[in-house]
Amino acid sequence: MKPFREIRACDLTSSALKEEIDARGYLLIRGLLPHDALGSVLSETTQILSNAGWLLPEHDPLERIANMSAACGDPDPSFKRTYQEIFNLESFHSIAHHPALKQAMSMLVGEQLLVHPKPIGRLIFPNCERLVVHAHQDYRFMDGDVECFTAWIPFHDCPINQGPLKILEGSHRFGFQAHDQAYIPAIPDGAAQGEEWAGGEINAGDVLIFHSLTVHAASPNLSNQLRLSLDCRFQNYERVLNPANLAFGGESGKSWETTYSQWHSDDLKYYWKQMPLALKPSKAEIEELAKTAESPSKRARYARIFSQI
C-alpha cells in the first residue's frame, strides 16, 4: 500500500485541492483542525462510552481501552442506544462547522456550501472482523448528486494499528460500482476498480477529504483501543440533494427535536432550512408520495421525512 497524498494545511490552496481530488479522488490535509476543536467531543464521547461499559473501568476513559465483552456495532441494539447519545451531542455536530474545515470545503465546492446535518460517527472496537468497514462508495448511501464530498476526521491520533481509512486511488473515475446487498452494503472483495490503495496514519487535526465515488475502507483495528472518528459530508447547495440526508426516515423515533434538546446554542439548529436547496424529490413530491407510495411502510417513511424538512 502506498502512502497517502498529503498537504500541510498552511500550504493548502483551492487549485491544489481540486487538482488532487480530480486526479486521485482524495487528499489528506495535515493539521487542518486545531486539537482543541476535538477536545470536547473526545471527552464527552469517551465518557458516554465509559458509562455504557464499553471501556475498562480501571483506565481513564480518554485512553479508550476497550472492554471486549461489550463489543458491538450496527445493527446491535446496544450499539444503537449508545450511538444515539453521542449523535445528540452538540460538540459532535459542531466539528463539521469549524471555520477551517468550512473554508477548505468551500475551496472545493464553492461559496454555496451545504454541510450535511447528519454526520456519522464511527465507534470501532478492536479485533472484531465483523465490525471492520469494508470497501464502499459513500454515494451508495447518499444518492442525490455525485459531486458530494466526505471529510473523515479522527478524534484522536490514529496510527495504522488502530484502523484508519485507506483509499483506492483513482476509483472515483469508474462511476458507481456494484455493492452487495448486505445490511451494510460493500463492494465484494477484489472487485473494486481503481489504481492502488493508499493509506497511513491519520492524526488528531488531520482531515481526509474524498469524492462520493471514491472507494475507501477501514484498515483493521489491531490495538486494544476503540477507534473514534467522524464522517462529515459537504456539497454545493445548488446541486441536487436527496432530502433523506436532512431527516430521519426510519422507525426509531429519532427526531431533530430530540437531538437538539440538550444543546446550549441555537446557532446550528435547522440551519439548512434557510438555504434554497434543490431537493429531489421535491417537498411537494414527498408530500404526494406520503399518500401514494406503493406500501404502507414507504408511505410512513415519506411522511416522516416530510414532517422534518
C-alpha positions in Angstrom: 0.0 0.0 0.0 1.4 3.4 -1.0 1.4 6.4 1.4 -1.3 9.0 1.3 -1.0 12.0 -0.9 -1.0 14.8 1.6 -0.5 18.5 2.1 0.0 20.8 5.1 -3.0 23.0 5.9 -0.8 26.1 5.7 0.1 25.2 2.1 -3.5 24.4 1.0 -4.9 26.2 -2.0 -8.2 25.8 -3.9 -6.3 24.7 -7.1 -4.2 22.2 -5.2 -7.3 20.7 -3.5 -9.3 20.5 -6.7 -6.4 19.0 -8.7 -5.8 16.2 -6.1 -9.4 15.4 -5.8 -9.8 15.3 -9.6 -6.6 13.2 -10.1 -6.7 10.8 -7.2 -10.2 11.1 -5.7 -8.9 12.3 -2.3 -6.4 14.5 -0.3 -5.1 14.2 3.3 -4.8 17.6 4.8 -2.4 17.6 7.8 -3.2 19.9 10.7 -6.3 21.5 9.3 -8.2 21.4 12.7 -6.7 22.7 16.0 -6.5 20.0 18.7 -8.8 21.9 20.9 -11.6 21.7 18.3 -11.7 17.9 19.1 -11.2 18.1 22.8 -14.8 18.5 23.8 -16.2 15.8 21.6 -13.5 13.3 22.6 -14.1 13.9 26.3 -17.9 13.7 26.0 -17.8 10.7 23.7 -15.5 8.7 25.9 -17.5 9.5 29.0 -20.6 8.1 27.3 -18.7 5.0 26.2 -17.4 4.5 29.8 -20.9 4.9 31.2 -22.1 2.3 28.7 -19.5 -0.2 29.8 -17.6 -0.1 26.6 -14.3 0.9 28.3 -12.3 -0.9 31.0 -13.1 1.0 34.2 -9.6 0.9 35.7 -8.4 3.2 32.9 -9.0 6.9 32.1 -11.8 7.0 29.5 -9.6 9.2 27.3 -7.3 6.2 26.9 -10.2 4.4 25.1 -9.2 0.9 26.4 -11.9 -1.4 25.1 -13.9 -3.8 27.2 -14.1 -6.6 24.7 -17.0 -8.2 26.5 -19.1 -5.2 25.4 -18.0 -5.3 21.7 -20.9 -4.3 19.4 -21.6 -2.5 16.2 -24.5 -1.5 14.0 -27.2 -3.0 14.0 -26.8 -4.3 17.5 -29.4 -2.6 19.8 -26.7 -1.8 22.5 -24.7 0.0 19.8 -27.7 2.0 18.6 -28.6 3.2 22.1 -25.1 4.4 22.8 -24.6 5.8 19.4 -27.7 7.9 19.7 -26.4 9.5 22.9 -23.2 10.5 21.0 -25.1 11.7 18.0 -27.2 14.0 20.2 -24.0 15.9 21.4 -23.7 19.5 20.3 -19.9 19.0 20.1 -20.4 16.1 17.7 -22.2 18.3 15.2 -20.1 21.4 15.7 -16.9 19.8 14.2 -18.4 19.9 10.7 -19.0 23.7 11.1 -15.5 24.6 12.2 -14.3 27.6 10.2 -11.1 25.9 9.0 -13.0 22.9 7.7 -15.7 25.0 6.0 -13.1 27.2 4.4 -11.4 24.1 2.9 -14.6 22.6 1.7 -15.6 26.0 0.1 -12.4 25.8 -1.9 -13.7 22.6 -3.3 -17.4 23.1 -3.8 -17.7 26.9 -4.0 -19.2 29.5 -1.6 -22.7 27.9 -1.8 -21.6 25.4 0.8 -24.0 22.9 2.4 -22.9 21.0 5.4 -25.0 17.9 5.6 -26.7 17.9 9.0 -26.3 14.2 9.8 -22.6 13.4 10.4 -21.8 9.8 11.0 -19.7 8.7 14.0 -17.6 5.6 13.8 -17.1 3.8 17.1 -14.9 0.8 16.2 -14.0 -1.9 18.7 -10.6 -3.5 18.1 -10.0 -7.1 16.8 -13.6 -7.6 15.6 -13.7 -8.7 12.0 -17.4 -8.3 11.7 -17.1 -4.6 12.6 -14.5 -3.7 10.0 -15.8 -1.2 7.4 -15.3 -2.8 4.0 -14.7 -1.2 0.6 -17.6 1.0 -0.5 -18.5 4.4 -2.0 -20.4 7.0 0.1 -22.7 7.8 -2.9 -24.3 4.3 -2.3 -25.7 5.7 0.9 -26.3 9.4 0.0 -27.9 9.4 -3.5 -28.5 13.0 -4.8 -25.6 14.5 -6.7 -22.3 12.7 -7.1 -20.4 16.0 -6.6 -20.6 15.5 -2.8 -17.5 15.1 -0.6 -16.7 13.4 2.7 -14.3 14.6 5.4 -13.1 11.8 7.6 -11.9 13.1 11.0 -10.4 11.1 13.8 -11.0 12.4 17.3 -7.5 11.2 18.4 -4.2 10.2 16.8 -4.9 7.1 14.7 -1.8 5.1 13.8 -2.1 2.2 11.4 -2.8 -0.4 14.1 -6.0 1.5 15.1 -7.6 1.1 11.7 -7.6 4.5 9.9 -9.3 4.7 6.5 -7.5 3.7 3.3 -8.3 5.0 -0.2 -8.4 3.3 -3.6 -6.8 6.0 -5.7 -8.5 6.9 -9.0 -11.6 4.8 -8.1 -13.9 7.8 -8.5 -13.3 7.8 -12.3 -15.0 4.4 -12.6 -18.5 5.7 -11.7 -20.8 3.8 -9.4 -19.5 0.4 -8.6 -21.7 -2.6 -7.7 -22.3 -3.2 -3.9 -23.6 -6.4 -2.4 -27.0 -6.3 -0.6 -25.8 -6.9 3.0 -27.2 -4.9 5.9 -24.3 -2.5 5.3 -23.6 -2.8 1.6 -20.0 -3.2 0.4 -18.1 -3.9 -2.8 -17.2 -7.6 -2.9 -13.5 -8.4 -2.0 -11.3 -7.9 -5.0 -14.0 -6.4 -7.2 -13.3 -2.7 -6.6 -12.0 -0.8 -9.7 -9.2 1.8 -9.2 -5.5 2.1 -9.2 -3.6 1.4 -5.9 -4.6 1.5 -2.3 -3.1 4.4 -0.3 -3.0 4.6 3.5 -1.1 5.6 6.6 -1.6 7.2 10.0 -4.1 10.0 10.4 -3.8 12.0 13.5 -5.9 14.4 15.5 -6.4 17.6 13.5 -5.8 15.9 10.1 -8.7 15.6 7.7 -9.0 13.1 4.9 -11.3 14.5 2.1 -12.6 12.4 -0.7 -15.2 12.3 -3.5 -18.5 10.4 -3.1 -17.5 7.9 -5.7 -14.0 7.2 -4.2 -13.8 3.7 -2.9 -12.5 3.5 0.6 -12.3 1.1 3.5 -11.1 0.9 7.1 -7.9 -0.9 8.0 -8.4 -3.4 10.8 -8.2 -2.1 14.3 -5.5 -4.3 15.8 -4.9 -2.3 19.0 -6.6 -2.5 22.4 -8.4 0.8 22.0 -11.7 1.9 20.4 -11.2 4.0 17.2 -13.4 7.1 17.3 -13.9 9.2 14.1 -16.5 11.3 12.3 -17.7 11.4 8.6 -18.9 14.8 7.6 -20.4 15.4 4.1 -20.5 18.6 2.0 -21.8 19.8 -1.3 -22.8 22.9 -3.2 -26.4 23.6 -2.1 -27.3 24.5 -5.7 -26.8 20.8 -6.7 -29.4 18.1 -6.2 -29.8 16.8 -2.7 -31.7 13.7 -1.5 -34.0 15.0 1.3 -33.3 11.8 3.3 -30.0 13.4 4.1 -31.8 16.0 6.1 -34.2 13.8 8.0 -34.7 10.6 10.0 -36.8 8.3 7.8 -36.7 5.1 9.9 -39.0 3.9 12.6 -36.6 4.5 15.5 -38.3 7.6 16.8 -35.3 9.8 16.2 -36.0 13.5 15.6 -34.2 16.8 15.4 -36.2 17.9 18.5 -34.7 15.1 20.5 -31.2 15.7 19.1 -31.3 19.4 20.0 -32.9 19.1 23.4 -29.7 19.5 25.4 -27.9 21.9 23.2 -26.8 25.3 24.7 -26.9 27.3 21.5 -29.4 27.6 18.7 -26.8 28.6 16.1 -26.6 25.2 14.3 -30.3 24.2 14.7 -32.2 23.7 11.4 -29.6 25.9 9.6 -30.3 24.2 6.2 -33.9 25.3 6.3 -32.7 28.8 5.5 -31.0 27.6 2.3 -32.5 27.4 -1.2 -31.9 23.7 -1.5 -32.5 21.7 -4.7 -34.4 18.7 -3.2 -35.1 15.7 -5.4 -37.7 14.5 -4.8 -39.1 18.0 -4.0 -41.0 18.7 -0.8 -44.3 18.7 -2.8 -43.4 15.3 -4.3 -42.5 13.8 -0.9 -45.9 15.0 0.4 -47.6 13.3 -2.5 -45.5 10.1 -2.0 -46.6 10.0 1.6 -50.1 9.5 0.3 -49.5 7.4 -2.9 -46.3 5.2 -2.4 -46.9 1.5 -3.0 -46.7 0.2 0.5 -47.7 1.5 4.0 -44.1 1.4 5.2 -42.9 3.6 2.3 -45.8 6.0 2.8 -45.0 6.2 6.5 -41.3 6.8 5.7 -42.1 9.6 3.3 -44.4 11.2 5.9 -41.7 11.1 8.5 -39.3 12.8 6.0 -41.8 15.4 5.0 -42.5 16.4 8.6 -38.8 17.1 9.2 -38.0 19.2 6.1 
